[in-house]
């Protein structure tokens, strides 16, 4: 039942990103819903393999939705989840809102750099101003989503494994 | 227990790596088909909800512009009516000339409507997913229209869905011709969701407002599909080619219904 909950959260996050917000596009930008949710999951779930499975599954679905660069999103979200897990092991406290919002901002910048890096190989000029504007708007949208979704996601996925004590450091 | 959990992490990583590798070599087509069948109806619901929500909010933001927009559109309709009348006259004269010269009738376009169910999950590339595929007779390379404009070509066609490579994607290229002056060039997408016209020789004439159509050269797209209009020209005397900005009167961020050209 708990595994099914994680699968449903992953599916809904992907659908929200590629279909709902893809059509809505506040200020012309699609917010990265899955990034916000996977960071939240990686910060909360006591078992990192659960967050990693969400990252692999959701990244894979996003790669299927994408027309190019198959594997980029699977690889990126897996790397991001491992990074957050490593930071938790070394004492980073993701219960603080400043830490979570910094993670969202950094994750947004890294994700867009990963997408742009594939274009940089074939394009000699990249309009830095326009790119920066789009990334800044996306950061604002992702931060708003992180604030709005934090409590609902936390209620849904905390106590994922009631028999495993929730401790700051994970394996 | 620590070892069991570490093994779990390793297993997930290996599964992810295998999935990506299998996807890259094309072994996951059956999996993609199943996922497509299951997720397409739900994705459509999410997309319709998104479009509806966007329309609701945009209504309030556009109220103050409605009157001015109404006047502007009325003027444009009147001008278009006059142009249509003139075009009808020219078409009639064209038919008479064709009959006199013994020209055969050109074939008409056959299109299939398709709904957009998903968009590219980032803000710098431009692909959409539609709910038609091989079962509807679609194949890679077919042209896609929206609002009468050529907006892209089909790619990754599966049984029940297909991706559309949009003209505003930075890697998209199509050979074009100026409908007014017959100048030839290449239109490609730009990072930032625009299009530009390039490789127009200096001795060929292009003007702002000219309509660009597909030339049918070097691709599967039929000839004569309207891509957009020239907005501004970047003219440099010491450059080999002229370049220009191209604009299409269709919002490629708000696509809902598109048409795939199956025969032309």
Interface residues (C-beta under 8 A of the other chain):
Chain A: X11 X15 X16 X17 X18 X19 X20 X21 X22 X23 X24 X25 X28 X29 X30 X32 X34 X47 X48 X49 X52 X53 X55 X56 X59 X60 X61 X62 X63 X64 X65 X66 X67 X68 X69 X70 X71 X73 X74 X75 X78 X111 X112 X115 X116 X119 X122 X123 X126 X127 X130 X131 X134 X138 X171
Chain B: X2 X5 X6 X8 X9 X11 X12 X13 X15 X16 X19 X20 X23 X24 X32 X35 X39 X42 X43 X44 X45 X46 X47 X48 X49 X50 X51 X53 X54 X116 X117 X118 X119 X120 X121 X122 X123 X124 X125 X127 X129 X155 X156 X163 X165 X169 X170 X171 X190 X191 X192 X253 X254 X256
